Amino acid sequence: MSDIVATAIGAGQFGTLVAAVKAAGLVETLQGPGPFTVFAPTDEAFSKLAAGTVESLLLPENKSKLVAILTYHVVAGKVMAADVMGLTEAATVQGQKVRIDTKNGVMVDNANVIKTDIVCDNGVIHVIDAVILPK
């Protein structure tokens, strides 16, 4: 196994997320002991954002906004799919809570969880089909 960052790089569908994590200076954090639960948007999820949004967020002057968005996708602890089923919300590392809806599949805020339980040395990744944004 490998850490969350190496796993995301190896998966091949998280290029934008990995670039954002690097730009935000969060690589070392997400390679740390954790454990972390990451709701990871695919490259396709990032492509749904308004044109120019990703490029804008990757600029050095927008680093704090990028960090806030990325840490909103991370929950402390290792929360497996079976654990999520009993939750209606989860506190993110960013500080706000994401809504969890398990009525029709699993949704985190406005994103569908499309793959669960990608286990890493320091946590778990759940793949989502949209970028979720803090309020």
A tleap script that builds the chain and sets N, CA, C and O, in Angstrom:
source leaprc.protein.ff14SB
mol = sequence {
  NMET SER ASP ILE VAL ALA THR ALA ILE GLY
  ALA GLY GLN PHE GLY THR LEU VAL ALA ALA
  VAL LYS ALA ALA GLY LEU VAL GLU THR LEU
  GLN GLY PRO GLY PRO PHE THR VAL PHE ALA
  PRO THR ASP GLU ALA PHE SER LYS LEU ALA
  ALA GLY THR VAL GLU SER LEU LEU LEU PRO
  GLU ASN LYS SER LYS LEU VAL ALA ILE LEU
  THR TYR HIE VAL VAL ALA GLY LYS VAL MET
  ALA ALA ASP VAL MET GLY LEU THR GLU ALA
  ALA THR VAL GLN GLY GLN LYS VAL ARG ILE
  ASP THR LYS ASN GLY VAL MET VAL ASP ASN
  ALA ASN VAL ILE LYS THR ASP ILE VAL CYS
  ASP ASN GLY VAL ILE HIE VAL ILE ASP ALA
  VAL ILE LEU PRO CLYS
}
set mol.1.N position { 0.837 -1.199 0.000 }
set mol.1.CA position { 0.000 0.000 0.000 }
set mol.1.C position { 0.873 1.251 0.000 }
set mol.1.O position { 2.088 1.188 0.190 }
set mol.2.N position { 0.226 2.370 -0.216 }
set mol.2.CA position { 0.950 3.629 -0.182 }
set mol.2.C position { 0.070 4.707 0.431 }
set mol.2.O position { -1.103 4.474 0.725 }
set mol.3.N position { 0.651 5.896 0.621 }
set mol.3.CA position { -0.100 6.973 1.259 }
set mol.3.C position { -1.149 7.546 0.290 }
set mol.3.O position { -1.199 7.172 -0.881 }
set mol.4.N position { -1.970 8.447 0.798 }
set mol.4.CA position { -3.075 9.022 0.029 }
set mol.4.C position { -2.574 9.705 -1.249 }
set mol.4.O position { -3.164 9.515 -2.313 }
set mol.5.N position { -1.514 10.483 -1.164 }
set mol.5.CA position { -1.015 11.213 -2.338 }
set mol.5.C position { -0.513 10.230 -3.399 }
set mol.5.O position { -0.865 10.351 -4.572 }
set mol.6.N position { 0.299 9.270 -2.996 }
set mol.6.CA position { 0.833 8.288 -3.953 }
set mol.6.C position { -0.292 7.468 -4.575 }
set mol.6.O position { -0.251 7.161 -5.766 }
set mol.7.N position { -1.285 7.118 -3.787 }
set mol.7.CA position { -2.430 6.358 -4.294 }
set mol.7.C position { -3.194 7.180 -5.320 }
set mol.7.O position { -3.585 6.662 -6.366 }
set mol.8.N position { -3.411 8.469 -5.025 }
set mol.8.CA position { -4.123 9.351 -5.950 }
set mol.8.C position { -3.347 9.506 -7.259 }
set mol.8.O position { -3.936 9.493 -8.340 }
set mol.9.N position { -2.022 9.652 -7.155 }
set mol.9.CA position { -1.193 9.775 -8.358 }
set mol.9.C position { -1.292 8.484 -9.179 }
set mol.9.O position { -1.456 8.525 -10.399 }
set mol.10.N position { -1.193 7.359 -8.506 }
set mol.10.CA position { -1.215 6.067 -9.193 }
set mol.10.C position { -2.547 5.748 -9.849 }
set mol.10.O position { -2.588 4.997 -10.823 }
set mol.11.N position { -3.640 6.305 -9.332 }
set mol.11.CA position { -4.968 6.006 -9.868 }
set mol.11.C position { -5.165 6.589 -11.266 }
set mol.11.O position { -5.931 6.047 -12.063 }
set mol.12.N position { -4.482 7.682 -11.564 }
set mol.12.CA position { -4.551 8.244 -12.894 }
set mol.12.C position { -5.757 9.107 -13.210 }
set mol.12.O position { -5.830 9.673 -14.301 }
set mol.13.N position { -6.707 9.228 -12.290 }
set mol.13.CA position { -7.893 10.045 -12.560 }
set mol.13.C position { -7.978 11.272 -11.653 }
set mol.13.O position { -9.005 11.949 -11.593 }
set mol.14.N position { -6.880 11.543 -10.951 }
set mol.14.CA position { -6.858 12.655 -9.995 }
set mol.14.C position { -5.751 13.662 -10.285 }
set mol.14.O position { -5.218 14.271 -9.357 }
set mol.15.N position { -5.398 13.849 -11.550 }
set mol.15.CA position { -4.320 14.766 -11.920 }
set mol.15.C position { -4.554 16.182 -11.416 }
set mol.15.O position { -3.644 16.822 -10.890 }
set mol.16.N position { -5.781 16.666 -11.582 }
set mol.16.CA position { -6.102 18.030 -11.145 }
set mol.16.C position { -6.037 18.126 -9.629 }
set mol.16.O position { -5.499 19.092 -9.088 }
set mol.17.N position { -6.582 17.129 -8.942 }
set mol.17.CA position { -6.550 17.117 -7.482 }
set mol.17.C position { -5.107 17.108 -6.981 }
set mol.17.O position { -4.766 17.853 -6.062 }
set mol.18.N position { -4.267 16.276 -7.574 }
set mol.18.CA position { -2.866 16.197 -7.150 }
set mol.18.C position { -2.163 17.535 -7.400 }
set mol.18.O position { -1.403 18.003 -6.552 }
set mol.19.N position { -2.413 18.146 -8.556 }
set mol.19.CA position { -1.822 19.457 -8.855 }
set mol.19.C position { -2.269 20.497 -7.826 }
set mol.19.O position { -1.477 21.331 -7.389 }
set mol.20.N position { -3.547 20.435 -7.446 }
set mol.20.CA position { -4.093 21.378 -6.467 }
set mol.20.C position { -3.477 21.147 -5.091 }
set mol.20.O position { -3.135 22.102 -4.395 }
set mol.21.N position { -3.337 19.889 -4.702 }
set mol.21.CA position { -2.723 19.553 -3.410 }
set mol.21.C position { -1.284 20.079 -3.361 }
set mol.21.O position { -0.838 20.597 -2.337 }
set mol.22.N position { -0.570 19.941 -4.474 }
set mol.22.CA position { 0.808 20.451 -4.544 }
set mol.22.C position { 0.813 21.971 -4.443 }
set mol.22.O position { 1.601 22.542 -3.689 }
set mol.23.N position { -0.067 22.631 -5.204 }
set mol.23.CA position { -0.126 24.100 -5.197 }
set mol.23.C position { -0.506 24.641 -3.818 }
set mol.23.O position { -0.071 25.725 -3.428 }
set mol.24.N position { -1.321 23.878 -3.083 }
set mol.24.CA position { -1.772 24.305 -1.759 }
set mol.24.C position { -0.761 23.975 -0.665 }
set mol.24.O position { -0.935 24.386 0.482 }
set mol.25.N position { 0.294 23.238 -1.011 }
set mol.25.CA position { 1.291 22.867 -0.009 }
set mol.25.C position { 0.808 21.809 0.957 }
set mol.25.O position { 1.259 21.762 2.101 }
set mol.26.N position { -0.107 20.953 0.513 }
set mol.26.CA position { -0.702 19.955 1.404 }
set mol.26.C position { -0.146 18.539 1.202 }
set mol.26.O position { -0.623 17.591 1.826 }
set mol.27.N position { 0.855 18.396 0.337 }
set mol.27.CA position { 1.388 17.054 0.066 }
set mol.27.C position { 1.909 16.399 1.338 }
set mol.27.O position { 1.557 15.260 1.644 }
set mol.28.N position { 2.752 17.121 2.081 }
set mol.28.CA position { 3.327 16.528 3.298 }
set mol.28.C position { 2.248 16.159 4.308 }
set mol.28.O position { 2.336 15.121 4.964 }
set mol.29.N position { 1.236 17.003 4.433 }
set mol.29.CA position { 0.138 16.711 5.352 }
set mol.29.C position { -0.544 15.402 4.973 }
set mol.29.O position { -0.751 14.531 5.817 }
set mol.30.N position { -0.891 15.275 3.687 }
set mol.30.CA position { -1.615 14.084 3.240 }
set mol.30.C position { -0.719 12.858 3.084 }
set mol.30.O position { -1.196 11.764 2.782 }
set mol.31.N position { 0.587 13.053 3.291 }
set mol.31.CA position { 1.493 11.913 3.356 }
set mol.31.C position { 1.799 11.569 4.813 }
set mol.31.O position { 2.481 10.585 5.096 }
set mol.32.N position { 1.288 12.387 5.732 }
set mol.32.CA position { 1.537 12.207 7.157 }
set mol.32.C position { 0.768 11.019 7.715 }
set mol.32.O position { 0.074 10.310 6.986 }
set mol.33.N position { 0.903 10.813 9.034 }
set mol.33.CA position { 0.330 9.620 9.653 }
set mol.33.C position { -1.192 9.547 9.605 }
set mol.33.O position { -1.754 8.452 9.588 }
set mol.34.N position { -1.870 10.700 9.584 }
set mol.34.CA position { -3.340 10.646 9.538 }
set mol.34.C position { -3.910 9.986 10.774 }
set mol.34.O position { -3.420 10.231 11.876 }
set mol.35.N position { -4.927 9.157 10.628 }
set mol.35.CA position { -5.523 8.809 9.336 }
set mol.35.C position { -6.469 9.906 8.819 }
set mol.35.O position { -7.019 10.699 9.583 }
set mol.36.N position { -6.631 9.913 7.497 }
set mol.36.CA position { -7.501 10.873 6.838 }
set mol.36.C position { -8.507 10.135 5.970 }
set mol.36.O position { -8.228 9.054 5.453 }
set mol.37.N position { -9.672 10.733 5.821 }
set mol.37.CA position { -10.641 10.281 4.835 }
set mol.37.C position { -10.742 11.405 3.817 }
set mol.37.O position { -11.056 12.542 4.168 }
set mol.38.N position { -10.476 11.085 2.557 }
set mol.38.CA position { -10.496 12.090 1.508 }
set mol.38.C position { -11.633 11.787 0.543 }
set mol.38.O position { -11.716 10.692 -0.013 }
set mol.39.N position { -12.507 12.773 0.351 }
set mol.39.CA position { -13.524 12.694 -0.693 }
set mol.39.C position { -12.866 13.324 -1.918 }
set mol.39.O position { -12.787 14.547 -2.030 }
set mol.40.N position { -12.394 12.475 -2.837 }
set mol.40.CA position { -11.525 12.915 -3.921 }
set mol.40.C position { -12.287 13.129 -5.225 }
set mol.40.O position { -12.801 12.178 -5.812 }
set mol.41.N position { -12.358 14.390 -5.679 }
set mol.41.CA position { -12.996 14.650 -6.972 }
set mol.41.C position { -12.097 14.193 -8.123 }
set mol.41.O position { -10.884 14.401 -8.092 }
set mol.42.N position { -12.697 13.577 -9.127 }
set mol.42.CA position { -11.950 13.140 -10.306 }
set mol.42.C position { -11.611 14.350 -11.182 }
set mol.42.O position { -12.115 15.452 -10.962 }
set mol.43.N position { -10.755 14.125 -12.171 }
set mol.43.CA position { -10.452 15.183 -13.137 }
set mol.43.C position { -11.744 15.651 -13.811 }
set mol.43.O position { -11.925 16.843 -14.060 }
set mol.44.N position { -12.639 14.704 -14.103 }
set mol.44.CA position { -13.924 15.037 -14.720 }
set mol.44.C position { -14.743 15.948 -13.804 }
set mol.44.O position { -15.414 16.867 -14.274 }
set mol.45.N position { -14.685 15.687 -12.485 }
set mol.45.CA position { -15.404 16.533 -11.521 }
set mol.45.C position { -14.879 17.966 -11.581 }
set mol.45.O position { -15.659 18.918 -11.583 }
set mol.46.N position { -13.560 18.113 -11.629 }
set mol.46.CA position { -12.980 19.459 -11.708 }
set mol.46.C position { -13.365 20.142 -13.013 }
set mol.46.O position { -13.522 21.362 -13.054 }
set mol.47.N position { -13.519 19.358 -14.084 }
set mol.47.CA position { -13.864 19.947 -15.388 }
set mol.47.C position { -15.281 20.520 -15.397 }
set mol.47.O position { -15.618 21.304 -16.283 }
set mol.48.N position { -16.118 20.141 -14.423 }
set mol.48.CA position { -17.486 20.664 -14.333 }
set mol.48.C position { -17.523 22.079 -13.743 }
set mol.48.O position { -18.535 22.772 -13.857 }
set mol.49.N position { -16.432 22.505 -13.118 }
set mol.49.CA position { -16.389 23.862 -12.566 }
set mol.49.C position { -16.372 24.866 -13.711 }
set mol.49.O position { -15.998 24.526 -14.834 }
set mol.50.N position { -16.769 26.082 -13.434 }
set mol.50.CA position { -16.782 27.132 -14.454 }
set mol.50.C position { -15.400 27.271 -15.095 }
set mol.50.O position { -14.376 27.086 -14.437 }
set mol.51.N position { -15.390 27.594 -16.369 }
set mol.51.CA position { -14.130 27.748 -17.106 }
set mol.51.C position { -13.208 28.714 -16.372 }
set mol.51.O position { -13.629 29.789 -15.943 }
set mol.52.N position { -11.953 28.322 -16.232 }
set mol.52.CA position { -10.953 29.183 -15.600 }
set mol.52.C position { -10.869 29.053 -14.085 }
set mol.52.O position { -9.938 29.578 -13.474 }
set mol.53.N position { -11.828 28.362 -13.468 }
set mol.53.CA position { -11.850 28.253 -12.001 }
set mol.53.C position { -10.604 27.541 -11.474 }
set mol.53.O position { -9.934 28.040 -10.570 }
set mol.54.N position { -10.299 26.388 -12.035 }
set mol.54.CA position { -9.151 25.609 -11.556 }
set mol.54.C position { -7.870 26.407 -11.748 }
set mol.54.O position { -7.049 26.492 -10.835 }
set mol.55.N position { -7.691 26.996 -12.939 }
set mol.55.CA position { -6.482 27.771 -13.225 }
set mol.55.C position { -6.343 28.924 -12.235 }
set mol.55.O position { -5.248 29.216 -11.755 }
set mol.56.N position { -7.455 29.568 -11.938 }
set mol.56.CA position { -7.458 30.683 -10.989 }
set mol.56.C position { -7.055 30.213 -9.588 }
set mol.56.O position { -6.250 30.858 -8.916 }
set mol.57.N position { -7.628 29.076 -9.154 }
set mol.57.CA position { -7.335 28.558 -7.812 }
set mol.57.C position { -5.873 28.146 -7.660 }
set mol.57.O position { -5.331 28.171 -6.555 }
set mol.58.N position { -5.236 27.768 -8.767 }
set mol.58.CA position { -3.849 27.314 -8.691 }
set mol.58.C position { -2.852 28.472 -8.626 }
set mol.58.O position { -1.658 28.251 -8.426 }
set mol.59.N position { -3.336 29.700 -8.793 }
set mol.59.CA position { -2.447 30.860 -8.699 }
set mol.59.C position { -2.012 31.072 -7.249 }
set mol.59.O position { -2.805 30.885 -6.326 }
set mol.60.N position { -0.740 31.464 -7.048 }
set mol.60.CA position { -0.232 31.642 -5.674 }
set mol.60.C position { -1.082 32.580 -4.819 }
set mol.60.O position { -1.224 32.348 -3.618 }
set mol.61.N position { -1.647 33.625 -5.405 }
set mol.61.CA position { -2.436 34.577 -4.606 }
set mol.61.C position { -3.767 33.982 -4.118 }
set mol.61.O position { -4.423 34.566 -3.256 }
set mol.62.N position { -4.163 32.834 -4.661 }
set mol.62.CA position { -5.410 32.192 -4.227 }
set mol.62.C position { -5.165 30.948 -3.373 }
set mol.62.O position { -6.059 30.124 -3.183 }
set mol.63.N position { -3.929 30.826 -2.860 }
set mol.63.CA position { -3.568 29.630 -2.098 }
set mol.63.C position { -4.482 29.400 -0.892 }
set mol.63.O position { -4.873 28.261 -0.637 }
set mol.64.N position { -4.829 30.448 -0.149 }
set mol.64.CA position { -5.657 30.240 1.048 }
set mol.64.C position { -7.050 29.727 0.676 }
set mol.64.O position { -7.621 28.902 1.389 }
set mol.65.N position { -7.589 30.213 -0.430 }
set mol.65.CA position { -8.902 29.739 -0.898 }
set mol.65.C position { -8.798 28.275 -1.336 }
set mol.65.O position { -9.679 27.467 -1.042 }
set mol.66.N position { -7.714 27.944 -2.039 }
set mol.66.CA position { -7.488 26.568 -2.487 }
set mol.66.C position { -7.354 25.625 -1.296 }
set mol.66.O position { -7.934 24.539 -1.290 }
set mol.67.N position { -6.586 26.041 -0.286 }
set mol.67.CA position { -6.422 25.227 0.925 }
set mol.67.C position { -7.783 24.986 1.578 }
set mol.67.O position { -8.077 23.867 1.998 }
set mol.68.N position { -8.612 26.026 1.665 }
set mol.68.CA position { -9.940 25.884 2.280 }
set mol.68.C position { -10.785 24.875 1.508 }
set mol.68.O position { -11.445 24.029 2.111 }
set mol.69.N position { -10.770 24.959 0.182 }
set mol.69.CA position { -11.561 24.029 -0.629 }
set mol.69.C position { -11.047 22.606 -0.462 }
set mol.69.O position { -11.834 21.681 -0.258 }
set mol.70.N position { -9.748 22.425 -0.547 }
set mol.70.CA position { -9.188 21.074 -0.443 }
set mol.70.C position { -9.410 20.464 0.934 }
set mol.70.O position { -9.773 19.292 1.036 }
set mol.71.N position { -9.198 21.235 1.990 }
set mol.71.CA position { -9.369 20.675 3.337 }
set mol.71.C position { -10.847 20.418 3.641 }
set mol.71.O position { -11.173 19.677 4.568 }
set mol.72.N position { -11.739 21.033 2.860 }
set mol.72.CA position { -13.178 20.750 2.984 }
set mol.72.C position { -13.496 19.345 2.450 }
set mol.72.O position { -14.562 18.802 2.743 }
set mol.73.N position { -12.593 18.763 1.683 }
set mol.73.CA position { -12.766 17.412 1.152 }
set mol.73.C position { -12.148 16.352 2.062 }
set mol.73.O position { -12.155 15.168 1.726 }
set mol.74.N position { -11.606 16.775 3.228 }
set mol.74.CA position { -10.890 15.846 4.107 }
set mol.74.C position { -11.555 15.789 5.481 }
set mol.74.O position { -11.879 16.816 6.077 }
set mol.75.N position { -11.746 14.575 5.962 }
set mol.75.CA position { -12.289 14.333 7.301 }
set mol.75.C position { -11.201 13.608 8.088 }
set mol.75.O position { -10.576 12.678 7.579 }
set mol.76.N position { -10.979 14.035 9.325 }
set mol.76.CA position { -9.992 13.360 10.168 }
set mol.76.C position { -10.498 11.970 10.511 }
set mol.76.O position { -11.689 11.767 10.746 }
set mol.77.N position { -9.580 11.020 10.537 }
set mol.77.CA position { -9.951 9.647 10.863 }
set mol.77.C position { -10.148 8.820 9.606 }
set mol.77.O position { -10.189 9.348 8.495 }
set mol.78.N position { -10.269 7.524 9.799 }
set mol.78.CA position { -10.477 6.602 8.677 }
set mol.78.C position { -11.946 6.208 8.694 }
set mol.78.O position { -12.363 5.355 9.478 }
set mol.79.N position { -12.729 6.839 7.818 }
set mol.79.CA position { -14.175 6.608 7.776 }
set mol.79.C position { -14.482 5.757 6.543 }
set mol.79.O position { -14.481 6.249 5.415 }
set mol.80.N position { -14.740 4.488 6.779 }
set mol.80.CA position { -15.039 3.573 5.682 }
set mol.80.C position { -16.501 3.757 5.247 }
set mol.80.O position { -17.302 4.354 5.967 }
set mol.81.N position { -16.831 3.240 4.072 }
set mol.81.CA position { -18.180 3.398 3.523 }
set mol.81.C position { -19.247 2.906 4.500 }
set mol.81.O position { -20.290 3.542 4.651 }
set mol.82.N position { -18.994 1.795 5.153 }
set mol.82.CA position { -19.979 1.254 6.104 }
set mol.82.C position { -20.223 2.231 7.258 }
set mol.82.O position { -21.333 2.310 7.783 }
set mol.83.N position { -19.179 2.976 7.651 }
set mol.83.CA position { -19.309 3.965 8.734 }
set mol.83.C position { -20.125 5.169 8.274 }
set mol.83.O position { -20.884 5.746 9.053 }
set mol.84.N position { -19.965 5.544 7.010 }
set mol.84.CA position { -20.657 6.712 6.459 }
set mol.84.C position { -22.169 6.492 6.460 }
set mol.84.O position { -22.935 7.442 6.622 }
set mol.85.N position { -22.592 5.264 6.284 }
set mol.85.CA position { -24.025 4.969 6.175 }
set mol.85.C position { -24.822 5.442 7.393 }
set mol.85.O position { -26.015 5.718 7.271 }
set mol.86.N position { -24.201 5.539 8.538 }
set mol.86.CA position { -24.908 5.973 9.732 }
set mol.86.C position { -24.814 7.467 10.003 }
set mol.86.O position { -25.308 7.942 11.026 }
set mol.87.N position { -24.187 8.213 9.101 }
set mol.87.CA position { -23.943 9.634 9.349 }
set mol.87.C position { -24.861 10.538 8.528 }
set mol.87.O position { -25.309 10.161 7.445 }
set mol.88.N position { -25.136 11.732 9.053 }
set mol.88.CA position { -25.867 12.747 8.289 }
set mol.88.C position { -24.961 13.934 7.990 }
set mol.88.O position { -25.283 14.783 7.158 }
set mol.89.N position { -23.824 13.983 8.679 }
set mol.89.CA position { -22.833 15.035 8.421 }
set mol.89.C position { -21.494 14.579 8.973 }
set mol.89.O position { -21.414 13.643 9.769 }
set mol.90.N position { -20.437 15.265 8.530 }
set mol.90.CA position { -19.094 14.961 9.037 }
set mol.90.C position { -18.308 16.262 9.093 }
set mol.90.O position { -18.387 17.087 8.182 }
set mol.91.N position { -17.551 16.438 10.169 }
set mol.91.CA position { -16.713 17.628 10.320 }
set mol.91.C position { -15.483 17.481 9.442 }
set mol.91.O position { -14.811 16.451 9.467 }
set mol.92.N position { -15.193 18.521 8.662 }
set mol.92.CA position { -14.028 18.475 7.781 }
set mol.92.C position { -12.820 19.107 8.473 }
set mol.92.O position { -12.960 19.800 9.481 }
set mol.93.N position { -11.646 18.858 7.923 }
set mol.93.CA position { -10.420 19.461 8.430 }
set mol.93.C position { -10.489 20.988 8.264 }
set mol.93.O position { -9.871 21.727 9.030 }
set mol.94.N position { -11.239 21.447 7.267 }
set mol.94.CA position { -11.405 22.886 7.006 }
set mol.94.C position { -12.174 23.566 8.140 }
set mol.94.O position { -12.000 24.762 8.377 }
set mol.95.N position { -13.033 22.801 8.848 }
set mol.95.CA position { -13.756 23.368 9.982 }
set mol.95.C position { -15.268 23.321 9.831 }
set mol.95.O position { -15.993 23.262 10.824 }
set mol.96.N position { -15.746 23.347 8.590 }
set mol.96.CA position { -17.188 23.241 8.375 }
set mol.96.C position { -17.573 21.771 8.242 }
set mol.96.O position { -16.711 20.898 8.143 }
set mol.97.N position { -18.874 21.513 8.240 }
set mol.97.CA position { -19.353 20.139 8.100 }
set mol.97.C position { -19.909 19.915 6.701 }
set mol.97.O position { -20.538 20.799 6.120 }
set mol.98.N position { -19.669 18.717 6.170 }
set mol.98.CA position { -20.308 18.317 4.924 }
set mol.98.C position { -21.584 17.565 5.279 }
set mol.98.O position { -21.648 16.852 6.281 }
set mol.99.N position { -22.594 17.739 4.436 }
set mol.99.CA position { -23.840 16.975 4.589 }
set mol.99.C position { -23.645 15.605 3.954 }
set mol.99.O position { -23.015 15.482 2.904 }
set mol.100.N position { -24.187 14.586 4.593 }
set mol.100.CA position { -24.131 13.240 4.039 }
set mol.100.C position { -25.562 12.734 3.903 }
set mol.100.O position { -26.340 12.759 4.857 }
set mol.101.N position { -25.891 12.274 2.696 }
set mol.101.CA position { -27.231 11.760 2.406 }
set mol.101.C position { -27.069 10.348 1.855 }
set mol.101.O position { -26.404 10.139 0.840 }
set mol.102.N position { -27.683 9.381 2.535 }
set mol.102.CA position { -27.532 7.989 2.115 }
set mol.102.C position { -28.839 7.398 1.589 }
set mol.102.O position { -28.981 6.177 1.521 }
set mol.103.N position { -29.797 8.255 1.218 }
set mol.103.CA position { -31.096 7.749 0.751 }
set mol.103.C position { -30.998 7.046 -0.604 }
set mol.103.O position { -31.553 5.961 -0.782 }
set mol.104.N position { -30.304 7.651 -1.543 }
set mol.104.CA position { -30.142 7.069 -2.887 }
set mol.104.C position { -28.665 7.019 -3.199 }
set mol.104.O position { -28.121 7.943 -3.804 }
set mol.105.N position { -28.009 5.941 -2.790 }
set mol.105.CA position { -26.562 5.913 -2.881 }
set mol.105.C position { -26.021 6.803 -1.781 }
set mol.105.O position { -26.688 7.017 -0.768 }
set mol.106.N position { -24.821 7.323 -1.968 }
set mol.106.CA position { -24.254 8.216 -0.960 }
set mol.106.C position { -23.880 9.531 -1.621 }
set mol.106.O position { -23.197 9.559 -2.645 }
set mol.107.N position { -24.342 10.623 -1.016 }
set mol.107.CA position { -23.981 11.954 -1.487 }
set mol.107.C position { -23.283 12.705 -0.368 }
set mol.107.O position { -23.666 12.611 0.798 }
set mol.108.N position { -22.251 13.452 -0.743 }
set mol.108.CA position { -21.558 14.348 0.174 }
set mol.108.C position { -21.802 15.735 -0.391 }
set mol.108.O position { -21.314 16.064 -1.472 }
set mol.109.N position { -22.555 16.552 0.338 }
set mol.109.CA position { -23.051 17.820 -0.199 }
set mol.109.C position { -23.743 17.522 -1.528 }
set mol.109.O position { -24.707 16.757 -1.561 }
set mol.110.N position { -23.261 18.117 -2.631 }
set mol.110.CA position { -23.927 17.903 -3.928 }
set mol.110.C position { -23.193 16.894 -4.808 }
set mol.110.O position { -23.466 16.809 -6.006 }
set mol.111.N position { -22.270 16.131 -4.234 }
set mol.111.CA position { -21.472 15.176 -5.014 }
set mol.111.C position { -21.897 13.739 -4.708 }
set mol.111.O position { -22.159 13.380 -3.559 }
set mol.112.N position { -21.957 12.934 -5.760 }
set mol.112.CA position { -22.218 11.504 -5.587 }
set mol.112.C position { -20.904 10.784 -5.318 }
set mol.112.O position { -19.892 11.054 -5.965 }
set mol.113.N position { -20.932 9.865 -4.357 }
set mol.113.CA position { -19.771 9.014 -4.120 }
set mol.113.C position { -19.857 7.893 -5.152 }
set mol.113.O position { -20.811 7.115 -5.156 }
set mol.114.N position { -18.852 7.816 -6.029 }
set mol.114.CA position { -18.910 6.854 -7.133 }
set mol.114.C position { -18.001 5.644 -6.922 }
set mol.114.O position { -18.135 4.639 -7.620 }
set mol.115.N position { -17.086 5.737 -5.974 }
set mol.115.CA position { -16.256 4.585 -5.611 }
set mol.115.C position { -15.843 4.775 -4.166 }
set mol.115.O position { -15.504 5.884 -3.754 }
set mol.116.N position { -15.867 3.701 -3.394 }
set mol.116.CA position { -15.574 3.826 -1.967 }
set mol.116.C position { -14.399 2.944 -1.558 }
set mol.116.O position { -13.974 2.037 -2.274 }
set mol.117.N position { -13.902 3.261 -0.369 }
set mol.117.CA position { -12.975 2.394 0.348 }
set mol.117.C position { -11.691 2.046 -0.407 }
set mol.117.O position { -11.290 0.883 -0.459 }
set mol.118.N position { -11.046 3.067 -0.994 }
set mol.118.CA position { -9.710 2.858 -1.553 }
set mol.118.C position { -8.757 3.052 -0.380 }
set mol.118.O position { -8.423 4.178 -0.009 }
set mol.119.N position { -8.330 1.940 0.192 }
set mol.119.CA position { -7.564 1.969 1.435 }
set mol.119.C position { -6.104 2.338 1.156 }
set mol.119.O position { -5.472 1.805 0.244 }
set mol.120.N position { -5.591 3.264 1.966 }
set mol.120.CA position { -4.204 3.721 1.875 }
set mol.120.C position { -3.544 3.474 3.232 }
set mol.120.O position { -4.222 3.173 4.214 }
set mol.121.N position { -2.222 3.604 3.277 }
set mol.121.CA position { -1.503 3.425 4.537 }
set mol.121.C position { -1.989 4.388 5.618 }
set mol.121.O position { -2.010 4.041 6.798 }
set mol.122.N position { -2.381 5.605 5.213 }
set mol.122.CA position { -2.736 6.628 6.202 }
set mol.122.C position { -4.189 7.096 6.070 }
set mol.122.O position { -4.513 8.241 6.388 }
set mol.123.N position { -5.053 6.204 5.600 }
set mol.123.CA position { -6.464 6.574 5.530 }
set mol.123.C position { -7.189 5.895 4.395 }
set mol.123.O position { -6.853 4.781 3.993 }
set mol.124.N position { -8.197 6.591 3.883 }
set mol.124.CA position { -9.050 6.007 2.850 }
set mol.124.C position { -9.518 7.112 1.903 }
set mol.124.O position { -9.718 8.257 2.309 }
set mol.125.N position { -9.687 6.742 0.632 }
set mol.125.CA position { -10.194 7.665 -0.378 }
set mol.125.C position { -11.562 7.173 -0.830 }
set mol.125.O position { -11.753 5.984 -1.084 }
set mol.126.N position { -12.509 8.099 -0.928 }
set mol.126.CA position { -13.799 7.847 -1.560 }
set mol.126.C position { -13.854 8.787 -2.759 }
set mol.126.O position { -13.609 9.984 -2.614 }
set mol.127.N position { -14.168 8.267 -3.925 }
set mol.127.CA position { -14.168 9.062 -5.149 }
set mol.127.C position { -15.529 9.740 -5.320 }
set mol.127.O position { -16.573 9.102 -5.183 }
set mol.128.N position { -15.502 11.050 -5.622 }
set mol.128.CA position { -16.752 11.799 -5.841 }
set mol.128.C position { -16.763 12.426 -7.233 }
set mol.128.O position { -15.716 12.648 -7.841 }
set mol.129.N position { -17.983 12.707 -7.727 }
set mol.129.CA position { -18.145 13.168 -9.113 }
set mol.129.C position { -18.313 14.675 -9.232 }
set mol.129.O position { -18.647 15.174 -10.306 }
set mol.130.N position { -18.086 15.412 -8.141 }
set mol.130.CA position { -18.178 16.874 -8.189 }
set mol.130.C position { -17.248 17.453 -7.128 }
set mol.130.O position { -16.940 16.796 -6.134 }
set mol.131.N position { -16.809 18.677 -7.349 }
set mol.131.CA position { -16.011 19.379 -6.345 }
set mol.131.C position { -16.986 20.008 -5.367 }
set mol.131.O position { -17.912 20.706 -5.780 }
set mol.132.N position { -16.794 19.771 -4.078 }
set mol.132.CA position { -17.676 20.365 -3.072 }
set mol.132.C position { -17.007 21.631 -2.518 }
set mol.132.O position { -15.788 21.686 -2.362 }
set mol.133.N position { -17.809 22.619 -2.233 }
set mol.133.CA position { -17.264 23.915 -1.826 }
set mol.133.C position { -17.787 24.337 -0.466 }
set mol.133.O position { -18.985 24.235 -0.205 }
set mol.134.N position { -16.901 24.810 0.408 }
set mol.134.CA position { -17.347 25.317 1.719 }
set mol.134.C position { -18.232 26.536 1.528 }
set mol.134.O position { -18.167 27.219 0.506 }
set mol.135.N position { -19.056 26.793 2.528 }
set mol.135.CA position { -19.975 27.942 2.446 }
set mol.135.C position { -19.215 29.234 2.620 }
set mol.135.O position { -19.811 30.311 2.582 }
savepdb mol mol.pdb
quit
